[in-house]
Every structure is written in C-alpha cells, then in structure tokens.
Amino acid sequence: MFDMVSRRGFVSLSAAAAAGLGLAGCSGNKTSEPAGFDAGSAKSSSKKKTVELQVFAANSLEKALPEVQELYTEQTGTTFADTQFKASGDLVEQMRAGATVDVLITASKGTMDDAETAELVDTDTCEDMFVNDLVIIRAEGSDTKVEAIADVANLDGKIAIGDAKTVPAGKYANQTLASVGLYTGTEGDDGEYAPEIADKVALADKVGTAAAYVSTGDCVAGFVYSSDIFRYDGIEEAFVCPEDSHKPIVYPGAVAESSEHADEAKTFIDFCLTNKKAQKIWAKYGFELSE
C-alpha cells in the first residue's frame, strides 16, 4: 500500500558510512558536517562553549535520547535543559504558543511538516533521523494471540491506540487497521473505526500511555513502536505489522527557528547521526538510522 522502508542493523555500519552518511533531510537536503566537527569524538571548538540546549522530542525517544545527550555532554561540554518528551503534535503546539526550543525531533513527517508550515523550524536543517516498526503488544506472559492485523477484532478486551490527533503512533495504527478494513480513512486521522472494534478502542494521549494500558491489564493489546518494547516493563511483542500496511515510520529532526544556539543545535543533530557510540545507544533501544 505504501512505500516500504528498508530495515537494517546499523551498529555494523562501515567507518566510512558512519563518518559521513549524507542522509536526506525532510526537504531533500543532505547532512553536512560543520567545520571542525569530528564525527568520532565531537571534540571541536564547541567543547569550549557553555551552551545549554532545549530539546523537544517525541515521547518514544524518552529512554534513548538522554543517554545520547549525556554522551554529547561528556564529549563537548554542552548541556541540556529539561528535555520535553511528549506526543509530537503537542510539542508543535507548545512551539506555536511561544516555547523557546533549540531542537525538535518528531515521530512523523506529518508533524514536522506542520512545524515547517508554521515556520517553527529551519527547513534547511531538517533531517530524517530514525526509522521504527509498528507492533501489536500484549502484557508480558499473556496468552493473547495475534497472528494477523485483523485478529484484534476478535480479542476479548480493549485495544490501546494513541489518539491520532496528536500521537503519530495512533495514525500509523489506524492506517494499519484501514489496510484490513477496520478503519475507514487511509491517512489514519480522517476516518472512523469499524463496528467490530469501535467499542474496544481505548485512546491514549501518547504512545507510552498505550503501553501502560497494556502492561496494567486495562487493555489486552495495543499498538506501539518496536522501540517501546525496550523502554517499558510488562509488555511484549505479539505481532509486527507489515511495513506496507502503514506509511514509513520516520523521525525527522530540525533546528528550531527560536533557537539562540542554532549552530550548536545542528551540530548535536549531526552527532546523533554520525557518532558511533551514539549509534550503539539508538540500536540498544530499537532505533535504526534512516537511509
């Protein structure tokens, strides 16, 4: 139905690829490393700066990103304010309301497009950073069986799905349900649930809430990202949704127009994509670099 994203393990990237991936950004731009930036160590002139960056990031990055930020601080001296981890749509709304931000990382191109349209980010700095899988989860040790997307209609209990108005994972879930006739809109936020599941859906304000609903037993199944298996206790994978059942799950990042440290913010985005130690952290939590 949709273009497929090639999945790949990136911890074993060649040194050449790791040092200069040349990734396409949201607007088709290529990653260009700032002058003096060493992808392996990030020991550049920025080490002498006393800069604090404010990052707004998708909720699903809540475990991985702080470890990468800690690594960046160790290597450059740059620190981070209290990073905001929320549904991507909520982050964009906060920026619309005047929040001062240096880096925005969302869990969908759609929300980044919204930020670009509102002139909240510098489009020239926009990069497609990571890809992810959509999975159906169950409580750890549960006997709930899901062998196909359509099986959720036969489950005895609630199904946790992120509210597609603000939660990209919810949009992807609805697209997946639409592929088997259980949702009426192909975009994921433009339709209704089929009668078979309409009364079973429990909407969540963020993907982490959907995971919590399942881990506590309030829901028998839920739609989350594969990376969420690594960051939440009490859940396990029941089924991986086919890549062609939903649009590619891509995490774009960009420097915010409100940033007072735009150069350092861009350097941090590049560090996330090129530093080998950072790549290992992303892999540990189930994220892969976007091609």
Helices and strands as residue ranges (DSSP letters): H 15-19, G 45-48, E 52-53, E 55-58, G 59-61, H 64-76, E 79-80, E 84-86, H 88-96, E 103-105, H 109-117, G 123-125, E 127-131, E 134-139, G 149-154, E 159-162, H 168-178, H 195-198, E 201-204, H 207-215, E 221-225, H 228-231, E 235-240, G 243-245, E 250-255, H 262-274, H 276-284, E 288-289
